[in-house]
Amino acid sequence: MDSRLIEQLAELAESFNRIGLKPVICGGLGIYLCFYKAQARDMIRVTNDIDLMLTESQVLEQARCKAIAEIITGELRYVVREGREHLHFMKDDDKYLDILAPPIKGFKRDDIRIKLVSSKLHGRVTEEACFIEEDLRTVSLDELLLENETRYGLEVQVPSPTNFLLLKLFAFNDRDEGERHNPERTQAHASDVYRIIILASRADYMEGQLFLSRHEDSDIIQMAQSIVRNKFHAIERTGWRRVLESSDFYADLNRREKEARLDEAMNRLLRWFDIKPGWQ
């Protein structure tokens, strides 16, 4: 992962940690942080931005919500990106920060955005993140910072593998058809589904079964199961087909070998979302 992006993350973590919070990191960087100790971590895609999920517990208190807005737009000097005001920020021309939020009651909402601090900080509403605070994982940045770095003890959080799967399955589905259809984005999201399911451990699976059992009646979980059934239940379906089309997917393997890799991932994903009775 780009050292400049890790440095950008450390800067954000330092400011959040100072007010007693740990930034929740999603997207490609979040997946990297979740699995960077895994043997196959080199398969995680490179990214150039930070997807910051502002959780309900972080923003419900008005003073703390305003403090977060001040950190981003004041202390760290991020500016809004034209046409994406208050949702997407940048600094120094090459550092990007996108703000996400689960559905939270008590804030004004306008289509896809929730207005956390009216004219300063909004979050893109991510319906499938409604359980994002469950099973969050804390990651220390000590091992990721350069050796000459003098800051220690900085921490961030990342979603659980199951919550990451929910985010990526919904993101794939959103871009797979309709007005927002975008083959390049569906390929990226489907590839992330592959990475997560392959890098996840047995303990991650067990944790996921408990999570899914708790919420098996949720519309979000049922929709995720539907996406898996309809778009990832066979190698020929659009989900895995998008992965297979990627030039980055095991370029040194032939098609049969690639399909064998996908078959393993498919079986894991189907098993993951096949909720077993008695897990509560």
C-alpha positions in Angstrom: 0.0 0.0 0.0 1.2 3.5 -0.9 3.1 5.0 2.1 1.6 8.4 1.4 -1.9 7.0 1.8 -0.9 5.4 5.2 0.6 8.7 6.2 -2.7 10.4 5.3 -4.5 7.8 7.3 -2.2 8.4 10.3 -2.9 12.1 10.2 -6.7 11.4 10.3 -6.3 8.8 13.1 -4.2 11.1 15.2 -6.9 13.8 15.1 -9.7 11.4 15.8 -7.8 9.6 18.6 -7.2 12.9 20.2 -11.0 13.4 20.8 -11.5 9.7 21.9 -12.6 8.3 18.5 -11.2 5.8 16.1 -12.0 6.5 12.4 -13.8 3.6 10.7 -12.2 2.9 7.4 -14.0 1.2 4.5 -13.2 0.7 0.8 -10.0 -0.8 -0.5 -7.9 0.7 2.3 -10.2 -0.8 4.9 -9.9 -4.2 3.3 -6.1 -3.9 3.3 -6.2 -3.0 7.0 -8.5 -5.9 7.8 -6.3 -8.5 6.1 -2.8 -7.0 5.9 -1.4 -9.7 8.1 -2.8 -12.5 5.9 -0.3 -14.4 3.8 -2.0 -13.4 0.5 -2.2 -9.7 1.4 -0.4 -8.9 -1.9 -3.7 -9.7 -3.7 -5.4 -6.7 -2.2 -5.9 -4.0 -4.7 -4.2 -0.6 -4.6 -6.3 2.4 -3.8 -5.7 6.1 -3.6 -8.5 7.4 -1.3 -9.9 7.0 2.1 -13.5 5.9 2.6 -14.5 7.1 6.1 -17.6 5.7 7.7 -19.0 8.0 10.4 -21.0 5.8 12.7 -24.1 6.5 14.7 -22.3 6.5 18.0 -19.7 9.0 16.7 -22.2 11.6 15.4 -25.3 11.4 17.6 -23.8 13.8 20.1 -23.9 17.2 18.4 -20.7 18.6 19.9 -18.7 15.6 18.8 -20.3 15.7 15.3 -19.2 19.3 15.0 -15.7 18.4 16.3 -15.4 15.8 13.5 -16.4 18.4 10.9 -13.9 20.8 12.3 -11.1 18.2 12.2 -11.8 17.4 8.5 -12.4 21.0 7.2 -10.4 23.0 9.7 -7.5 21.2 11.4 -6.7 18.9 8.4 -7.7 21.5 5.8 -9.7 19.3 3.5 -11.7 21.2 0.9 -14.8 20.0 -0.9 -14.6 18.6 -4.4 -16.6 20.5 -7.0 -19.9 18.9 -7.7 -19.6 16.6 -4.6 -19.9 19.2 -1.9 -19.7 18.1 1.7 -19.5 14.3 0.7 -16.1 14.2 -1.1 -13.0 16.1 0.1 -9.5 16.5 -1.1 -6.2 18.2 -0.1 -2.8 18.8 -1.7 -4.3 17.8 -5.1 -3.8 14.0 -4.5 -5.3 13.2 -1.1 -9.0 12.2 -1.2 -11.5 11.6 1.6 -15.0 10.3 1.0 -17.6 10.4 3.8 -20.1 7.5 4.3 -22.8 7.0 6.9 -25.3 4.4 7.9 -28.9 5.4 8.1 -29.2 7.5 11.2 -32.4 9.0 12.7 -32.4 12.6 13.8 -30.5 14.1 10.9 -31.9 15.7 7.7 -31.7 13.5 4.7 -31.7 14.5 1.0 -31.8 11.6 -1.4 -28.4 9.9 -1.0 -27.0 12.2 1.6 -27.4 12.7 5.3 -26.6 16.2 6.6 -24.4 15.7 9.6 -23.4 19.3 9.9 -25.7 21.2 7.5 -23.4 23.2 5.3 -20.1 21.6 6.3 -20.2 17.8 6.5 -22.5 15.2 4.9 -22.4 11.5 4.6 -23.4 9.3 1.7 -26.2 7.1 3.1 -25.2 3.5 3.0 -28.3 1.5 3.9 -26.4 -1.8 4.1 -24.1 -0.3 6.8 -27.0 -0.4 9.3 -25.0 -3.0 11.4 -21.6 -1.5 10.8 -20.7 -1.1 14.4 -21.1 -4.7 15.2 -17.8 -6.7 15.4 -15.7 -3.7 14.4 -11.9 -4.5 14.5 -9.3 -2.2 15.9 -6.1 -1.9 13.9 -2.9 -0.3 15.2 -0.9 1.7 12.7 2.4 1.1 14.4 3.5 -1.7 12.0 2.4 0.2 8.9 4.1 3.5 9.5 7.7 4.1 8.3 10.5 3.2 10.6 11.4 6.9 11.2 7.9 7.8 12.2 7.7 9.3 15.7 4.0 8.8 16.2 3.0 5.6 18.1 -0.3 4.1 19.4 -2.5 5.4 16.6 -5.6 3.3 16.0 -8.3 3.0 13.5 -11.2 0.5 13.1 -12.4 -1.5 10.1 -15.7 -3.4 9.6 -15.9 -7.1 10.1 -15.4 -9.3 7.0 -19.2 -10.0 7.0 -20.0 -6.3 7.0 -17.4 -5.8 4.3 -19.1 -8.5 2.2 -22.4 -6.7 2.7 -20.9 -3.4 1.5 -19.3 -4.9 -1.5 -22.3 -7.1 -2.6 -24.6 -4.1 -2.4 -22.0 -1.9 -4.2 -21.7 -4.5 -7.0 -25.5 -4.8 -7.3 -25.9 -1.0 -7.5 -23.5 -0.8 -10.5 -24.5 -4.0 -12.2 -27.7 -2.7 -13.9 -29.9 0.3 -14.4 -28.9 3.9 -14.7 -25.8 3.5 -12.6 -24.5 0.5 -14.6 -20.7 0.6 -14.8 -18.8 -2.5 -15.8 -15.5 -1.1 -14.4 -16.9 -0.5 -11.0 -18.7 -3.8 -10.9 -15.4 -5.5 -11.7 -13.7 -3.7 -8.8 -16.5 -4.6 -6.4 -16.7 -8.2 -7.5 -13.0 -8.6 -7.2 -13.2 -7.2 -3.6 -15.8 -9.9 -2.8 -13.3 -12.5 -4.1 -10.5 -11.1 -2.0 -12.5 -10.9 1.2 -14.0 -14.4 0.9 -10.6 -15.9 0.1 -8.6 -14.0 2.8 -11.2 -14.6 5.6 -10.4 -17.2 8.2 -12.5 -19.9 9.8 -12.9 -17.6 12.9 -14.2 -14.9 10.5 -16.7 -17.3 9.1 -17.9 -18.4 12.6 -18.3 -14.8 13.7 -20.2 -14.1 10.4 -22.6 -16.9 11.1 -23.5 -15.5 14.5 -23.9 -12.1 13.0 -26.1 -13.3 10.2 -28.2 -15.4 12.6 -28.9 -12.3 14.7 -30.2 -10.4 11.7 -31.6 -13.1 9.5 -35.0 -11.3 9.3 -33.4 -8.1 8.2 -34.2 -6.8 4.7 -30.6 -6.0 4.3 -29.4 -9.6 5.0 -32.2 -11.1 2.8 -31.2 -8.8 0.0 -27.6 -9.8 0.3 -28.6 -13.5 0.1 -30.6 -12.7 -3.0 -27.6 -11.0 -4.6 -25.4 -14.0 -3.8 -28.1 -16.4 -5.2 -28.7 -14.5 -8.4 -25.3 -13.1 -9.3 -22.7 -15.3 -7.5 -24.1 -18.8 -7.4 -22.3 -20.0 -10.5 -19.1 -19.2 -12.3 -21.1 -18.1 -15.4 -23.0 -15.5 -13.4 -22.1 -11.8 -13.7 -20.4 -11.6 -10.3 -17.7 -14.1 -11.0 -17.6 -13.3 -14.7 -16.6 -9.8 -13.9 -13.7 -11.1 -11.8 -12.6 -13.4 -14.6 -12.6 -10.5 -17.0 -10.1 -8.6 -14.9 -6.6 -8.4 -16.3 -5.2 -8.4 -12.8 -6.8 -11.8 -11.8 -4.0 -14.3 -11.8 -2.6 -13.2 -15.2 -0.1 -16.1 -15.1 -2.9 -18.8 -14.9 -4.9 -20.3 -17.8 -8.7 -20.0 -17.8 -9.3 -23.5 -16.3 -7.0 -22.6 -13.4 -8.7 -19.3 -12.9 -12.1 -20.9 -12.8 -10.8 -23.3 -10.2 -9.9 -20.4 -8.0 -13.3 -18.8 -8.5 -15.1 -22.1 -7.8 -13.4 -22.2 -4.4 -14.5 -18.6 -3.7 -18.0 -19.3 -4.9 -18.4 -22.3 -2.6 -17.1 -20.2 0.4 -19.5 -17.3 -0.4 -22.5 -19.6 -0.8 -21.7 -21.3 2.5 -21.2 -18.0 4.2 -24.6 -16.7 3.4 -26.4 -20.0 4.0 -27.5 -19.2 7.5 -27.6 -22.3 9.7 -30.3 -22.7 12.4 -29.2 -22.7 16.0 -26.3 -20.2 15.7 -27.8 -17.6 18.0 
